[in-house]
Amino acid sequence: MKPIDKERAEGALNFLIESDEQFAIAKVEAKRAELYLKKTKAAIFLTDKGSVEARKAGAEVAKETEDAEKAWLEAEQDYETIRNRRDTATLVWEHWRSLLSARKQGTIV
């Protein structure tokens, strides 16, 4: 792991600033994909024939549901990836601030 210096801290802060919109979009896309998955299952359930349990099972194993689940998981992965990167950038920035504070107090040279 590379040490935290001014350039890395500034890079982390810039990433946080520049990724706000990307983070929001990823979050909305994940939610949209989740809602689409629920609607896909509901539509299949309503159009299938048979008992309630048979229609539930049919909705769970349908190709459309599988495709919607895959899209949802990909959207979730994108969202979690950027969220984790932002969390790491926040830690880098906060660590840098702590180092600067300690240097000002004279506890770190």
VENZINOR-V103676 format. One record per residue. RES is the residue in three letters. NEAR is the number of other C-alpha atoms within 12 Angstrom. Layout:
res;near
RES;NEAR
RES;NEAR
//
This chain:
res;near
MET;5
LYS;8
PRO;12
ILE;23
ASP;19
LYS;17
GLU;15
ARG;23
ALA;27
GLU;21
GLY;22
ALA;28
LEU;27
ASN;18
PHE;25
LEU;26
ILE;17
GLU;16
SER;24
ASP;19
GLU;16
GLN;22
PHE;27
ALA;19
ILE;19
ALA;26
LYS;25
VAL;19
GLU;24
ALA;28
LYS;23
ARG;23
ALA;28
GLU;25
LEU;20
TYR;24
LEU;29
LYS;23
LYS;20
THR;28
LYS;29
ALA;23
ALA;20
ILE;25
PHE;26
LEU;18
THR;18
ASP;20
LYS;15
GLY;14
SER;13
VAL;16
GLU;13
ALA;17
ARG;21
LYS;24
ALA;19
GLY;26
ALA;30
GLU;26
VAL;19
ALA;23
LYS;16
GLU;23
THR;29
GLU;20
ASP;20
ALA;27
GLU;28
LYS;19
ALA;23
TRP;28
LEU;23
GLU;22
ALA;28
GLU;26
GLN;20
ASP;25
TYR;29
GLU;21
THR;21
ILE;26
ARG;25
ASN;18
ARG;22
ARG;27
ASP;20
THR;22
ALA;27
THR;24
LEU;20
VAL;30
TRP;28
GLU;21
HIS;23
TRP;25
ARG;21
SER;19
LEU;22
LEU;20
SER;15
ALA;14
ARG;13
LYS;12
GLN;11
GLY;10
THR;11
ILE;11
VAL;10
//
